[in-house]
Amino acid sequence: MALSHREKVISEKGKVVIKVGTRLLTDIGKVGELITQIHKVREKGYQVILVSSGAVGLGMKAMKLTRRPKELAKKQALASIGQGKLMSLYDAEAQKYGFHVGQILLTMSGLRDREQHLNTLNCINTLLQMNVLPIINENDSVAVEELTFGDNDTLATLVGMMMRCQVTIILTSVDGLYEVKDGKFGERFSIVEKITPGIKKMAMGTDDAQTSVGGMASKLKAAAMITEAGEHLWIANGKDASVLEKIFNGEDVGTLFLPSANKLMSSKKRWLSFFAKSQGQIRVDDGAEKAIIKSGRSLLPSGITALKGSFKKGSAVDILNKNDKLIAKGLTNYSIEDLRKVIGLKSSELDEVLGSQGYEEAIHRDNLVLCDMVEE
């Protein structure tokens, strides 16, 4: 059963994201080892996108520092020092196999903006068409604290969802997710079909906070996001020099997380669920809540009871029930000023207030996602 899942994941020669962490790149020789593995994957016909940590780590090494600084400005400075060194290492190794690498530095604010989001997607696709290996990292030198991805596990997951990759592979320093009983490790999880509260309790933090961030908790968060979008996440031990070869042979290594969704989420709903920042809130009554959740209906002005925020037509907004619980997220057809004019009105009454400028739906069901698809 386990092997059949793995074989299904790799059966399509499509796009894959591979993420490698700082601890796997502290040894310069590991960069060549990684590129050799990626070359073999590319030779099989897959389009590889690499999400790479390591800029701050190489900056630390250049400055002879052993402890990762907590101050944002110092981390930004170290990233600035290390990013060029990291790309030079990758480029030199890639040229041995006759291909180039292309650097893309991302910020969360850039991916939240719909136009920049699409521009980034098109740039990555163009690099792949040119047989170039896209190497992605957060733009640590300019990112501000409240607009960071948090860690590259999250970044890799967002890239995987944006690019509609069949699998996102996170290479780490452990063999996968293990059972934890009485504080001791048990068996490795080969397959995780659903991330339960019990699974989450088994997540352990990073074992080397001096040089890296993340840990198994961030990987489970990443898995929850990408499986909700309908795709796979695979955690495996990057210390194994042949781990990618084993993965793309369908071998039982690491932990494979299976999609929880019955079908792939559309590109628009992915952006709305995991990238778009809400500009306000709409509270609805019981009838509207039932229509949205149970019947898959649009939100009509008649079901709205209260508004909050400062949003324009086309903005992302949170939809709350009468108990202020988040039930959905959507793109509104109205600004908050116009929606105030029609709040609680029936469809037959809209034209009288707004004329031909009105919409029957405050939020159309095609522009709406339920709360279990929205990142907390």
C-alpha positions as CSV (number, residue, x, y, z in Angstrom):
1,M,0.0,0.0,0.0
2,A,2.8,2.5,1.0
3,L,4.7,1.9,-2.2
4,S,1.6,2.3,-4.4
5,H,1.0,5.8,-2.9
6,R,4.6,6.7,-3.7
7,E,4.5,5.4,-7.2
8,K,1.4,7.4,-7.8
9,V,3.1,10.6,-6.6
10,I,6.0,10.3,-9.0
11,S,4.1,8.7,-11.9
12,E,3.5,12.1,-13.5
13,K,6.6,13.9,-14.9
14,G,5.5,17.3,-13.8
15,K,6.7,20.1,-11.5
16,V,8.3,19.3,-8.1
17,V,9.6,21.6,-5.3
18,I,12.6,20.5,-3.3
19,K,13.4,22.4,-0.1
20,V,16.8,22.2,1.6
21,G,17.6,23.7,5.0
22,T,20.5,25.6,6.4
23,R,22.0,22.6,8.4
24,L,22.3,20.6,5.2
25,L,24.3,23.3,3.5
26,T,26.8,24.3,6.2
27,D,29.2,21.8,4.5
28,I,30.1,23.3,1.1
29,G,30.5,19.9,-0.4
30,K,26.8,19.2,0.2
31,V,25.9,21.8,-2.4
32,G,27.6,19.7,-5.1
33,E,26.0,16.6,-3.8
34,L,22.5,18.2,-3.9
35,I,22.9,19.5,-7.4
36,T,24.1,16.1,-8.6
37,Q,20.9,14.6,-7.1
38,I,18.7,17.3,-8.7
39,H,20.4,16.7,-12.1
40,K,19.4,13.1,-11.9
41,V,15.8,14.1,-11.2
42,R,15.8,16.5,-14.1
43,E,17.2,13.8,-16.3
44,K,14.1,11.7,-15.5
45,G,11.9,14.4,-17.0
46,Y,10.7,16.3,-13.9
47,Q,10.8,20.1,-13.7
48,V,12.5,21.0,-10.4
49,I,12.2,24.1,-8.4
50,L,14.6,24.5,-5.5
51,V,13.8,26.4,-2.3
52,S,17.1,26.9,-0.5
53,S,18.0,28.2,2.9
54,G,21.6,29.0,3.7
55,A,22.1,32.7,2.9
56,V,22.2,33.7,6.6
57,G,24.2,30.6,7.5
58,L,26.9,31.4,4.8
59,G,26.9,35.0,6.0
60,M,27.5,33.8,9.5
61,K,30.4,31.6,8.3
62,A,31.9,34.5,6.4
63,M,31.7,36.7,9.5
64,K,32.9,33.8,11.7
65,L,29.8,33.8,13.9
66,T,28.5,30.7,15.6
67,R,25.2,32.0,17.0
68,R,22.3,33.1,14.8
69,P,21.4,36.7,15.7
70,K,17.9,37.6,16.9
71,E,18.0,41.2,15.7
72,L,16.3,41.6,12.3
73,A,18.8,44.1,10.9
74,K,21.7,41.7,11.7
75,K,19.9,38.8,10.0
76,Q,19.3,41.0,7.0
77,A,22.9,42.0,6.8
78,L,24.1,38.4,7.0
79,A,21.6,37.4,4.3
80,S,23.0,40.1,2.1
81,I,26.5,38.8,2.7
82,G,25.6,35.1,2.2
83,Q,23.1,35.2,-0.7
84,G,25.7,35.9,-3.4
85,K,28.0,33.3,-2.1
86,L,25.2,30.7,-2.0
87,M,24.2,31.4,-5.6
88,S,27.8,31.2,-6.8
89,L,28.1,27.8,-5.3
90,Y,25.0,26.6,-6.9
91,D,25.9,28.1,-10.3
92,A,29.3,26.5,-10.3
93,E,27.9,23.0,-9.6
94,A,25.1,23.3,-12.0
95,Q,27.4,24.3,-14.9
96,K,29.1,20.9,-14.5
97,Y,25.9,19.4,-15.8
98,G,25.3,22.0,-18.5
99,F,22.5,24.0,-17.0
100,H,22.1,27.4,-15.3
101,V,20.4,28.5,-12.1
102,G,18.2,31.5,-11.7
103,Q,17.7,33.4,-8.4
104,I,14.3,34.5,-7.2
105,L,14.0,36.4,-3.9
106,L,10.4,36.6,-2.6
107,T,8.5,38.6,0.0
108,M,5.1,37.7,1.5
109,S,3.8,41.1,0.5
110,G,4.8,40.4,-3.1
111,L,2.9,37.1,-3.2
112,R,-0.2,38.6,-1.6
113,D,-0.5,41.2,-4.4
114,R,-2.4,39.4,-7.2
115,E,-0.4,41.1,-10.0
116,Q,3.0,40.4,-8.4
117,H,1.8,36.8,-7.6
118,L,1.1,36.2,-11.3
119,N,4.3,37.8,-12.4
120,T,6.3,35.5,-10.1
121,L,4.4,32.5,-11.3
122,N,5.1,33.4,-15.0
123,C,8.8,34.1,-14.2
124,I,9.3,30.7,-12.6
125,N,7.5,29.0,-15.5
126,T,9.7,30.8,-18.0
127,L,12.9,29.7,-16.2
128,L,11.6,26.1,-16.3
129,Q,10.9,26.4,-20.1
130,M,14.5,27.7,-20.5
131,N,15.8,24.6,-18.7
132,V,17.0,26.8,-15.9
133,L,16.8,25.6,-12.2
134,P,14.9,28.3,-10.3
135,I,16.4,28.8,-6.8
136,I,14.0,30.6,-4.5
137,N,14.6,32.1,-1.1
138,E,13.0,34.8,1.0
139,N,14.4,38.2,0.4
140,D,15.7,38.4,4.0
141,S,17.6,41.6,3.3
142,V,14.4,43.7,2.9
143,A,11.7,41.6,4.5
144,V,10.1,43.1,7.6
145,E,9.2,41.0,10.6
146,E,5.4,41.0,10.2
147,L,5.6,40.2,6.5
148,T,8.0,37.2,6.6
149,F,7.1,33.7,5.6
150,G,8.4,32.5,9.1
151,D,10.6,29.7,7.7
152,N,11.4,28.1,4.3
153,D,9.1,25.1,5.0
154,T,6.2,27.6,4.7
155,L,7.9,29.3,1.7
156,A,8.4,26.0,-0.1
157,T,4.7,25.0,0.5
158,L,3.5,28.3,-0.8
159,V,5.7,28.0,-3.9
160,G,4.4,24.4,-4.4
161,M,0.8,25.6,-4.2
162,M,1.4,28.6,-6.5
163,M,3.1,26.4,-9.1
164,R,0.6,23.5,-8.7
165,C,3.4,21.1,-8.1
166,Q,2.5,17.4,-7.8
167,V,4.8,17.1,-4.7
168,T,6.7,19.3,-2.4
169,I,9.8,17.6,-0.9
170,I,11.3,18.9,2.3
171,L,14.8,17.6,2.9
172,T,15.7,17.8,6.6
173,S,18.1,16.2,9.0
174,V,15.8,13.4,10.2
175,D,14.3,10.4,8.5
176,G,10.7,11.7,8.7
177,L,8.0,12.0,11.3
178,Y,8.2,9.5,14.2
179,E,5.8,8.3,16.8
180,V,6.5,9.8,20.2
181,K,5.5,7.8,23.3
182,D,6.5,8.8,26.8
183,G,9.1,11.2,25.4
184,K,10.7,8.5,23.3
185,F,10.8,8.0,19.5
186,G,8.9,5.0,18.1
187,E,8.2,3.9,14.6
188,R,8.6,6.2,11.6
189,F,5.3,7.2,9.9
190,S,5.6,6.0,6.3
191,I,2.2,7.5,5.2
192,V,0.1,10.1,6.9
193,E,-3.4,10.2,5.5
194,K,-4.7,12.9,7.9
195,I,-3.0,15.3,10.3
196,T,-4.8,14.7,13.6
197,P,-4.3,16.5,16.9
198,G,-2.3,13.4,18.0
199,I,0.0,13.7,15.0
200,K,0.6,17.4,15.8
201,K,1.6,16.6,19.4
202,M,4.4,14.4,18.0
203,A,6.0,17.4,16.3
204,M,9.4,18.3,17.8
205,G,11.1,21.7,17.5
206,T,14.4,22.3,15.8
207,D,17.4,20.8,17.5
208,D,19.8,23.5,16.4
209,A,18.2,26.9,16.9
210,Q,21.7,28.6,16.8
211,T,21.9,28.2,13.0
212,S,18.4,27.5,11.7
213,V,14.7,27.9,12.3
214,G,11.8,25.6,11.8
215,G,11.5,22.0,13.1
216,M,8.9,19.3,12.7
217,A,6.1,21.6,13.8
218,S,6.6,23.9,10.8
219,K,6.7,20.9,8.5
220,L,3.4,19.6,9.8
221,K,1.9,23.1,9.3
222,A,3.3,23.0,5.7
223,A,1.8,19.6,5.2
224,A,-1.6,20.7,6.4
225,M,-1.6,23.6,3.9
226,I,-0.5,21.8,0.8
227,T,-2.6,18.6,1.4
228,E,-5.6,20.9,1.8
229,A,-4.9,22.2,-1.7
230,G,-5.0,18.7,-3.0
231,E,-1.3,17.9,-3.4
232,H,1.4,15.8,-1.6
233,L,4.2,16.7,0.8
234,W,7.2,14.4,1.4
235,I,9.6,14.8,4.3
236,A,12.9,12.9,4.0
237,N,16.5,12.9,5.3
238,G,18.7,15.2,3.2
239,K,21.8,13.8,4.8
240,D,21.4,10.7,2.6
241,A,23.4,11.4,-0.6
242,S,20.9,9.3,-2.6
243,V,17.6,10.3,-1.0
244,L,16.2,12.0,-4.1
245,E,17.0,9.0,-6.2
246,K,15.2,6.8,-3.7
247,I,12.2,9.1,-3.6
248,F,11.9,9.1,-7.4
249,N,12.2,5.4,-7.5
250,G,9.1,5.2,-5.2
251,E,11.1,3.7,-2.3
252,D,9.7,3.7,1.3
253,V,11.8,6.6,2.7
254,G,10.7,9.5,4.8
255,T,7.1,10.4,5.5
256,L,4.6,11.0,2.7
257,F,1.5,13.2,3.5
258,L,-1.5,12.5,1.3
259,P,-4.0,15.1,0.1
260,S,-7.0,15.6,2.2
261,A,-9.0,17.3,-0.6
262,N,-11.0,15.2,-3.1
263,K,-9.9,17.5,-5.9
264,L,-7.3,20.1,-6.7
265,M,-8.1,23.6,-5.5
266,S,-8.2,26.1,-8.3
267,S,-5.4,28.7,-8.7
268,K,-7.7,31.5,-7.8
269,K,-8.9,29.8,-4.6
270,R,-5.3,28.9,-3.7
271,W,-4.4,32.6,-3.8
272,L,-7.5,33.5,-1.9
273,S,-6.9,30.8,0.8
274,F,-3.2,31.1,1.5
275,F,-1.9,34.4,0.0
276,A,-4.5,37.1,0.1
277,K,-4.7,39.3,3.2
278,S,-8.2,40.1,4.4
279,Q,-9.2,43.8,4.4
280,G,-12.3,43.4,6.5
281,Q,-15.0,41.3,8.0
282,I,-18.6,40.4,7.1
283,R,-20.8,38.9,9.7
284,V,-23.7,36.7,8.5
285,D,-26.9,35.2,10.0
286,D,-27.7,31.5,10.4
287,G,-29.4,31.2,7.1
288,A,-26.5,32.6,5.1
289,E,-24.0,30.4,7.1
290,K,-26.0,27.3,6.2
291,A,-26.3,28.3,2.6
292,I,-22.5,28.9,2.3
293,I,-21.3,25.8,4.2
294,K,-24.0,23.2,3.5
295,S,-25.3,24.2,0.0
296,G,-22.2,25.8,-1.5
297,R,-24.2,29.0,-2.3
298,S,-23.1,32.6,-2.8
299,L,-23.4,35.2,0.0
300,L,-26.3,37.5,-0.6
301,P,-26.7,41.0,1.0
302,S,-29.9,39.7,2.7
303,G,-27.8,37.4,4.9
304,I,-25.4,40.0,6.1
305,T,-25.8,41.5,9.6
306,A,-22.7,43.6,10.2
307,L,-19.5,44.9,8.5
308,K,-16.1,45.8,9.7
309,G,-12.9,47.2,8.1
310,S,-12.1,49.2,5.1
311,F,-12.4,47.2,1.9
312,K,-12.9,48.0,-1.8
313,K,-14.7,46.1,-4.5
314,G,-12.6,43.0,-5.2
315,S,-10.9,42.9,-1.8
316,A,-10.5,39.7,0.3
317,V,-12.7,39.7,3.4
318,D,-13.4,37.2,6.2
319,I,-16.9,35.9,6.6
320,L,-17.9,35.3,10.2
321,N,-21.0,33.7,11.7
322,K,-23.1,35.3,14.5
323,N,-20.6,34.0,17.1
324,D,-17.7,35.6,15.3
325,K,-16.3,32.3,14.1
326,L,-14.5,32.4,10.8
327,I,-16.4,30.3,8.3
328,A,-15.2,31.4,4.9
329,K,-13.1,33.9,3.0
330,G,-14.0,35.6,-0.3
331,L,-13.6,38.4,-2.8
332,T,-16.4,41.0,-2.4
333,N,-18.4,42.5,-5.2
334,Y,-18.9,45.7,-3.2
335,S,-16.9,48.3,-1.3
336,I,-17.8,48.5,2.4
337,E,-19.6,51.9,1.6
338,D,-21.8,50.4,-1.0
339,L,-22.4,47.2,1.0
340,R,-23.7,49.3,3.9
341,K,-26.4,50.6,1.6
342,V,-27.7,47.2,0.8
343,I,-27.0,45.2,4.0
344,G,-30.0,43.0,4.8
345,L,-31.8,43.8,1.5
346,K,-33.4,41.2,-0.7
347,S,-32.2,40.8,-4.3
348,S,-35.4,42.4,-5.6
349,E,-34.6,45.6,-3.6
350,L,-31.0,46.1,-4.8
351,D,-31.7,47.9,-8.0
352,E,-33.9,50.4,-6.2
353,V,-30.9,51.4,-4.1
354,L,-27.9,51.0,-6.4
355,G,-29.5,50.9,-9.9
356,S,-27.7,48.9,-12.6
357,Q,-24.5,49.1,-10.6
358,G,-25.6,46.5,-8.1
359,Y,-24.7,42.8,-7.9
360,E,-27.1,40.1,-6.7
361,E,-24.3,38.4,-4.8
362,A,-22.1,40.2,-2.2
363,I,-19.6,37.4,-2.7
364,H,-20.1,34.9,-5.5
365,R,-19.5,31.2,-4.6
366,D,-16.7,31.0,-7.3
367,N,-14.8,33.6,-5.3
368,L,-15.3,32.0,-1.9
369,V,-13.5,29.3,0.1
370,L,-14.6,27.7,3.3
371,C,-12.7,28.2,6.6
372,D,-11.1,24.7,6.6
373,M,-9.2,25.8,3.4
374,V,-8.0,29.0,5.0
375,E,-4.7,29.1,6.8
376,E,-5.1,30.0,10.5
